[in-house]
Amino acid sequence: MDKINFVIAESLKRLRADKKLSLDNVAKLSGVSKSMLGQIERGEVNPTVSTLWKISNGLKISFTQLMSRPESDIELVDKHKIQPFIEDNGKVRNFPIFPFDPTRRFEMYSIEFDGGGYLEAEAHPQGTQEFVTVFSGEVTINVNGEDFIVSTGNSMRFKADGAHAYKNTGDVICLLSMVIYYPQY
């Protein structure tokens, strides 16, 4: 069995079990035959993208959830193996340590701000909160037009469903951790 077929097979079985659905139920919801679903779960076929879309729409899940490996009890993340998002001409490096997961409703980042580094964030959905902890340096966080200075060892929580921005006003690098919590998905 191809590696991707194995991942799809295991994901479909797991998702179906989580939702307590039979193959018949998934066939009715997705429009994909019960026999095809069985073959996919056994890894006997290489499903088309169209078939995977039908299944994901029927199960009301994202397309990529069918291609996600099952989660282990422990996950060790090596920051050096993560490609950061680069902002402000390289002065801000944003490492997605734990990308968004709808079952947890949060995402976590490690962010490095060089001196003068600036990051403006879009307003998040209603009720979203950010939790920021500064490990070195100092960052000024502007929330709805008001500045808050967060220095080494300190943290800040705020509603992030409005305008907000971050700036390292110092000369030394500022290292911080950010958790974004989404109360609704």
C-alpha positions in Angstrom: 0.0 0.0 0.0 1.3 3.5 -0.9 2.2 5.6 2.1 -0.5 8.3 1.2 -3.1 5.5 0.7 -2.3 4.2 4.2 -2.7 7.6 5.7 -6.0 8.2 4.0 -7.2 4.7 4.9 -6.3 5.1 8.6 -7.7 8.7 8.7 -11.1 7.6 7.2 -11.4 4.7 9.6 -10.5 7.0 12.6 -12.8 9.8 11.5 -15.7 7.4 10.8 -15.2 5.9 14.3 -15.0 9.3 16.0 -18.3 10.3 14.4 -19.8 6.8 15.1 -20.7 6.3 11.4 -21.1 3.1 9.5 -19.9 2.7 5.9 -23.5 2.9 4.9 -23.9 6.3 6.7 -20.8 7.7 5.1 -21.9 6.5 1.7 -25.2 8.3 2.1 -23.6 11.5 3.4 -20.9 11.6 0.7 -22.4 10.0 -2.4 -19.4 7.6 -2.5 -20.4 3.9 -2.7 -20.0 1.7 0.3 -17.8 -0.7 -1.6 -15.5 2.2 -2.7 -15.3 3.4 0.9 -14.4 -0.1 2.0 -11.6 -0.3 -0.6 -10.3 3.1 0.5 -10.2 2.0 4.2 -8.4 -1.2 3.2 -5.9 0.8 1.1 -6.8 -1.2 -2.0 -7.4 1.9 -4.3 -5.9 5.2 -5.0 -8.9 7.5 -4.6 -9.3 10.5 -6.9 -9.2 14.0 -5.6 -12.9 14.3 -6.5 -13.7 11.2 -4.3 -11.8 12.6 -1.4 -13.7 16.0 -1.7 -17.0 14.1 -1.7 -16.0 12.2 1.5 -14.7 15.3 3.3 -17.8 17.3 2.4 -20.0 14.5 3.5 -18.2 14.2 6.8 -18.1 18.0 7.1 -14.3 18.0 7.6 -11.5 19.8 5.8 -10.0 18.0 2.8 -6.6 17.8 4.5 -8.0 16.0 7.5 -8.3 12.9 5.3 -4.5 13.1 4.7 -3.5 13.8 8.3 -1.6 11.2 10.2 -3.1 10.1 13.5 -1.8 12.0 16.4 0.6 10.4 18.8 0.5 10.9 22.6 3.8 12.9 22.3 5.1 15.3 19.7 8.5 16.8 19.8 9.0 19.9 17.7 12.4 21.0 16.4 12.1 24.7 15.7 15.1 24.5 13.4 13.2 22.3 11.1 10.3 24.7 10.8 10.2 27.2 7.9 9.2 30.6 9.5 6.9 33.2 8.0 9.1 36.2 7.3 7.7 39.7 7.9 9.0 43.3 7.9 11.9 42.6 5.5 13.2 39.7 7.7 13.1 41.6 11.0 10.2 39.3 12.2 10.4 35.5 12.0 7.2 33.7 13.0 7.6 29.9 13.6 4.3 28.0 13.6 5.2 25.5 16.4 1.7 24.0 16.6 -0.5 25.0 13.7 -4.3 25.3 14.2 -6.1 22.2 15.1 -9.9 22.3 15.2 -10.1 19.8 18.0 -8.0 22.0 20.3 -9.1 25.4 18.8 -5.7 27.0 19.3 -2.4 27.6 17.5 1.0 28.3 18.9 3.9 30.4 17.5 7.5 31.2 18.5 8.3 34.7 17.2 11.6 36.5 16.9 11.6 40.3 16.5 14.9 42.0 15.6 15.3 45.6 16.9 12.6 47.8 15.3 10.8 44.7 14.0 7.1 45.3 13.4 4.1 43.0 12.9 0.6 44.1 12.2 -2.1 41.4 12.7 -5.5 41.2 11.1 -8.4 41.1 13.5 -9.3 37.5 14.3 -12.8 36.0 14.5 -15.1 37.3 17.3 -14.0 36.2 20.7 -10.5 35.1 19.7 -7.8 35.7 22.4 -4.1 35.9 22.2 -1.7 34.9 25.0 1.8 36.3 24.7 4.8 35.6 26.9 8.1 37.4 26.3 11.3 35.4 27.0 13.8 38.0 26.1 13.7 41.7 25.2 10.6 43.8 25.2 7.7 44.2 22.8 5.0 46.9 22.6 1.6 45.5 21.8 -0.9 47.9 20.4 -4.5 46.7 21.0 -7.3 48.9 19.6 -5.0 52.0 19.6 -3.6 51.5 23.1 0.0 50.5 23.7 1.1 47.9 26.3 4.8 47.2 27.0 5.6 43.5 27.8 9.1 42.8 29.0 11.2 39.7 29.7 9.4 37.2 31.9 6.0 38.9 31.6 2.8 37.9 29.7 -0.3 39.5 28.3 -3.7 38.2 27.3 -6.1 40.2 25.1 -9.1 39.9 22.8 -7.6 39.7 19.4 -10.8 40.3 17.4 -9.8 43.9 16.8 -6.8 45.7 15.4 -3.5 44.8 17.0 0.2 45.1 16.3 3.6 44.2 17.8 6.8 46.3 17.7 10.2 45.7 19.2 11.1 49.2 20.2 14.5 48.2 21.6 17.8 47.2 19.9 18.0 43.6 21.2 16.2 40.7 19.8 12.8 40.0 21.4 11.7 36.4 21.7 8.2 35.5 22.5 5.6 32.8 22.5 2.1 33.4 21.2 -1.0 31.2 21.6 -4.1 32.1 19.7 -7.3 30.6 21.1 -10.4 30.4 18.9 -13.6 29.8 21.0 -15.6 28.9 17.9 -14.5 27.1 14.8 
